[in-house]
Amino acid sequence: MIRTRSLLSAVGLALVLLTPVAAASQDAKPDPQMQAVLDALKALEAKPFHTLSVPEARTQASPADAARTVQRDKAVSPDPEAKVATRDIAIPSPGGALPARVYLPEGKGPFPVVLYFHGGGWVVADLNTYDATPRAISLGAKALVLSVDYHHAPESKFPAQHEDAWAAYLWTVENIHTLNGDARRIAVAGESAGGNLAANVALMAKEKKTTEPVHQLLVYPIAGKDLTTPSYQQNADAAPLGKADMEWFISHVFASKDQTADPRIDLVSRSDLSGLPPATVVTAEIDPLRSEGQAFAEKMRAAGVAVNLIDVTGVTHEFFGMGKVVDKAKQAVDAANADLVKAFAE
């Protein structure tokens, strides 16, 4: 079940409530398709992050690998997403060149643009791990998707990742026309840690009074510092992400845990959210980050931002890129793409 709530700005618009977004139950269970991916991940011998060293965490099987295993076993075609053309480039930044991948749909362009940041807690994963989401967005939103990597912790501590994201955005605004993109129609998107980066790019653009994104797609974003929220309590031992795993990421990303109070991390405590572009926020029921993602959506709504909150039951963190094998993921991506198409048309 996908629970969608459009949290529209109060300026001449009514609140649209399609289905209530309620708190998850303490005993929420993955639906059969999600469970099949989790079973595949277990069969690939993936272990909780908090039990691993950083090199081990970076080289073990990922949820994306598990989804691909299920896709292979069920003989699910990679098309039409596989037909999205790609090319790898490097984006200059003050911290050094950033690897990036361009996804181009069919057509002549210039295409609207989605600047996408992958997840992985700022420690693990890369452009290859998070390939499915940019492909699905490029295809469904008929957009050029620019997926940009960033420096990882612990080699590069916070805020290196945020500085990289901002540098990538500035480069995109100034240069995306060379890749057949339309600089007047740029959205930002990201999953988990990448969702936090996308939100910060939108906030920084507003603060600096420069070209602003036309939309934000924030998929289970890191948006707070509180590890005692209802979703943290309900999903403390969830796979593939539990509370101890988030504590592990925090220990590697920040010089001190106190840094999680930085407004770039603790988005739910910010008071400068008015004037942000419309947002689509996607949360998963079986995810420690669910509460803070929903709280951030509500805070933006209260500040007058148009927000579409999509809460998906029976799925876990990392589900969004699994549309080939998890129907609810496909539905969530389709809903997000519809919001992007609308934003690009306005």
N, C-alpha and C positions, 0 to 999 in steps of 0.2 A: 504494500500500500504506500502510495506517495501522498503525503499531506502537504498541500500547497496553500500558503497564505500570502496574498499580495498586500504588502504594507505600504500603501501609496501615500504620497505627500498630501498634506491637508489642503493644498491650494486647489480648490475646485474639484477635488476627487473624493470618491467615497471609498471606504474600506471594503475590500472584497475578501470574503472568507469562504473558501471552497470546502475545506475540511479542517476541523480543529487540529492545531499542532499541540499535542499533549506531551507530557513527560513520559519517557519510556518506563516500562515496568522493570522491576528489579531482576526479573527472570526472563528478559527478552532473549529470544532465540533466533539465530540466523535462519532465513528461509532456505528451502532445499537447494536452490541454485547457489546461494552464498555459501552454504555449508559444503557443497561440492568443491568449491574453490579452496576453502579452509582445509578440507581433507587432502586436497592435492598439495597444499603448502606443507602440511605435516609430512606427507609422503616424500617431499623433497628435502626433508630433514631441516627445515628452517627452525631456528630457535629464537626465543624472545631476545630482543636487542639487549636488555639489561644483563644478560648472561654472557655477552660476547665482548671481545675487544673490537675496536673500530675496524681494523682490517678484516676481521671475521664477519662483522656486520655488513661490510661493503661487498663481500664476495659470496655470501650465502644467497640462496634462492629468495626472490622477492614475491609479494602477492601478484605482481604482474606476470612473473614466471608461472605461478600456479594457474592463473587464468588462461595463459597460453597453453598450458598442459591440458586443461579441461577442453579448451577449444580444439586442440589437436585430437584428443581422444573421442570427441563427439563429431569430428569431421566437419566443423563449422567453417564455412568459407571465409577467407580474410577479406574478400571483396564486399562492398565497393570501397571500403576505407583504404585498402592496399593500393588502390589506383591513384590516390592523392600523391602528387609529385613532391619530392623533397630534394633539398640540397643543403649541405652543411657550410656554414660560414663562420667567421670570427668577428666579434664586435669589440672594437677598442674601448678600453676603460682606463681610468687612472690606476687601477690595480693590476692591469695586464689584460691581455686578450681574453674574451669570454666566448667559449664555444656556443654556437647557436645553430638551430635547424629551422629552415624555412619550409613550410607546408603550403602548397599552392593547389587550389581547386581547379577544375576545368573552367575555361572561359578566357576572355580577353583582358579583363581588368580595366583600370586599376581597381584592386580589390579592397574592401574594408579589412582592417587589421586587428588581430588579437595578439597582444604580447603576453606570453604564457610563461609562468614560473613553476617548475616541478616541485614535488614534495620530497620528503626524506629527512625531515627534522634538521635541515641545514648540515647534515653529517653524511648521509648515505644517498644513493640513487643518482641518476644522471639523465641525459636526454634519451637514451635508449630505454631505460626503465619506464619512463613516462612518455612513451610514444603513442599509445592508444588514444589518449584524450585529445592531443593536438590534431590527430588525424580525423577524429570524429567531429571536432569543432570545425575544421576546415571544410569538411564535406557538408555538414549540416547547416552551417552558417554562411557557406559560400564565401569564406574569408581566407586571407593570407594569415596563417598563424606563424608567429615567430617564437619558438621555444628557446629560451635562453638559460644557460647554466650559470652558475655563480661559484665563487670560492667557498669551499666547505670547511667547517670546523672538524676537528680542533686545530687544524693547521692555520685557519683564518678565523679568528674569534669574531663574535658580534661586535660592531655592526657591519662587518665587511660585506655580508650578504645584502644588506639593505643598500649599501653604497653601490654595489654592483647592479642591483635592480634599477636604481635611479639612473645610473650611467647608461644602462641598456635602454631605458625609456627615452632619455634625451637623444640617444643615437637614432632610435626608431623614428621619433618625430622629425628629425632632420634628414634622415637618409632612406626612409622606407619607400620613397618614390622610386629609388633606383632598383627596387625589387618588385615593382609593379603594384605597390601598395598605396592607399589613399591616406595621407597624413591627417586629413580632416576627419577621418572615421577610425579612431584607434580605441579599442577596448583593452582592459587589462584583465588577466585571469590567472588563477593559480590554485593548487591543491595543497592543503595542510600548511606546511611552512611556506610554500609558494603562494598560498592564499593570503597569508600575512604580508608577503612582499607586494602582492598586487594591491592590497588595500593601502599600504604605505605609499606606493607610487601615486595613487589617486590623492591621498592626503598631501603629499609633498607638492604635487602639481598645483593644487589649490592654494597651498601656503605660499608658493613662490610666484603665484599669479602667471603661470605659463600655460601652454596648451594642455588642456585637461582631457582625460579619457572620456569617451561618451558612455561607457558602461563598465561595471565591475562584475566579474564572475568569481565568486569566492566559495571554493569547495572545501568544506570542513576546515575553515581557516584556524590557525593558532591566533587567538584574539584576547587572551587573558593570562594572568599569572597564578590564578587560584586553582590549586590541585585538589580542592575539597568540594567542588561543585557537585550537583546531583549526578551528572553524567560520569564524573570521575569516580564517585562512590559506586555507581551501578555497574561500571565497566572497568573496575580496577584491574581485573585479570583477563580482560578481553584480548582476543587475537584478531588481527596482527599487531594491535597497539593497546597497551595497558598503562596504568599509572606508573609503574616502575620503569617502563620503557621511556615515557616522557621525562622522568627524572634523569634517566641515562642521557637523553639528548641534551637536557639542560646542563648537565655536568660537563659536557664537551663543548657546548656552544658559548657559554658565558664564563667570563673570568670570575664572576661571583653570582650566586643565585639572586642577589639583590638587584642585578641588572634586569631581571624579568619585570621589574616595576617600570622600566623605561616605556614611555608612551608608544614607542614603535612595537612593543610586544603587548602591553596591556591596553589594547584598543578599547576594551569595554569601559575603561575609566576616563576616556577622553571626552572633552567637552567642546571640541571644535569640529564636529561632524556635519554641521549644516553646510549646504552648498556642494556636497559631494555628488558625483554622477549617480544615476540609478544603479541598483545592485541586484544581482541574483545571488542568494546565499543558499548553499546546499549543505544539509547536515544528515548524518547517519545515526540511526537509533543506537547501535551498539558501538559507540565511539566515545572515549573520554572527552573529546573536544566538542561534543554536541551542545552542551549547555552554553559555552562561551560563544560559539558561532551564532546560536539563536539570540543570545543576549546582545551581541554586536548588531545583529539585524534589527532588534528592537530599539537599540540606542540610535541607530541611523534613522529609523522611522520616526522616532520622537523628535529628531532634529529636522524633520521635514524631507528626508530623502525617500524616494520611491524604492521600495524593496520588495522583491519576490522571494519569500522564504520557502524553500522546498525541503521538507523533512521526510526522509525515506525510512520506513520501518523494515525490520528484518535483515538489515545489511550492516556491514562493519566499515570502519575506516579503510580507505583505499578502494572502495567499491566502484567509484565513479568511472574509472577507465575500463570496466569489465563488461561493457555493453554487448559483447559477442556471446557471453555465457550467462549473464545475469540480466534478466528482463528489466528489473527496476533501474538498473544502471542506464540501460538504453532509454528508458522513459525520462529519467532525470536529465540526461544529456540532450534529449530532444526538447525538453522544456527550457533548458538553458540556451540552446541554440535559437529557439523561438524568441527569447528575450533579446539575444544579440541581434538577430535580424531586425527586430523592431527598433532597437537603438540605432542601428546603422541607417535605417530609413528616415529617421527623424532629423 
